[in-house]
Amino acid sequence: MNIQDYKGVFVFAQQVDNVLSGIALELVGKGKDLAKDLNTEVTAVLVGSDIKGLADELAEYGADKVIVVDDPELKEYRTEPYAHALASVINEFKPEIFLVGATAIGRDLGPRVSARIHTGLTADCTQLDIGDFPINPVPGKEQLHNQLLMTRPAFGGNTIATIACPDFRPQMATVRPGVMQKAPREAGKKANVVEFNPGFTPNDKYVEILKVVKAVSDVADIMDAKILVSGGRGVGSPENFKILEELAEVIGGTVSCSRAVVDAGWKPKDLQVGQTGKTVRPNVYFAIGISGAIQHVAGMEEADIIIAINKDETAPIFDVADYGIVGDLNKIVPALTERLKAE
Ligand code: FAD
């Protein structure tokens, strides 16, 4: 492998049912920043069937080029044909960096692709930078420039590890949804499309999808919410979440929770914020009866405004809160709801 032959930042533009996933646009946004640092371009790789129409949207969010792999075999996600498509794109175009969303699909696909092309993969990254490696120079060891520095929580969130892949290309990472920012949309921008045919072989088609059963949920996705009213163990019981629901209703918010609440069986896992839950970035995040453990904070610290209500003034949640109210949530939350109702 000649590392110098690999150029450009590529991102997998995940789509489901011909709708781009949020992570696709987040990766284009981050890829654009990385490409700028490397003085190169960001290319989105769009894989599916009849998906060419999505290319312009990727361009509007910053993709300099869109490689379209369009084949009826790729209509629904299946590991083998998708891994073959991406590995073929990488072998043909030789990107320096290749990013995939750490979604259910990306977590399945990323390692398969990296194994096929014999490179490393850093999973579930929460930060990506271009920089020197090793970060601190080691006597007698060459310091390499312009490396992808991939940062992710390790050891159950107790430490943050920054990982590089100096000897292989592309440098591959899966990236947590909700962490990176989309670039502002430039409406009307047309994509520079390159069509690519990976050439399927019969071995790539061995899983047949008989039926797709969609999950039915009446719960709003907390990752899309502008206001989250999040409750922790301090709420005391599943019934007492009613006071949070009333507050959420008055301010147009959505209820979410800590892991302690999910572990107790009070709320479903879909509503969990944090390292092993969802990463959220609402305009306003209420943390009510939540202590502020590092694993919880990892999922909500990027909220624009954090309002904490806790009876313990030393609770770590106050370290990240913009506004803090010390007191009993059973008194404060209903009073707040009444006050806001009156406004
Ligand atoms: P507690 O820590 O028990 O805090 C309850 C708080 O409520 C306290 O601060 C208390 O002062 C306050 N309180 C109690 N009664 C009242 C009252 N009447 N009025 C006002 N305040 C009151 N956690 C997550 O949330 N998300 C994750 O994704 C996650 N992932 C994890 C991954 C790993 C590998 C590990 C080891 C842990 C993870 N955790 C996660 C768990 C995390 O470490 C904490 O245990 C958890 O966040 C605690 O939840 P809590 O704040 O609701 O409960």
Boltz pocket constraint, residues with backbone or C-beta under 6 A from the ligand:
constraints:
  - pocket:
      binder: B
      contacts: [[A, 156], [A, 157], [A, 231], [A, 232], [A, 233], [A, 234], [A, 235], [A, 257], [A, 258], [A, 259], [A, 260], [A, 261], [A, 272], [A, 273], [A, 274], [A, 275], [A, 276], [A, 277], [A, 278], [A, 288], [A, 289], [A, 290], [A, 291], [A, 292], [A, 293], [A, 294], [A, 295], [A, 296], [A, 299], [A, 309], [A, 310], [A, 311], [A, 312], [A, 315], [A, 327], [A, 328], [A, 329], [A, 330]]
      max_distance: 6.0
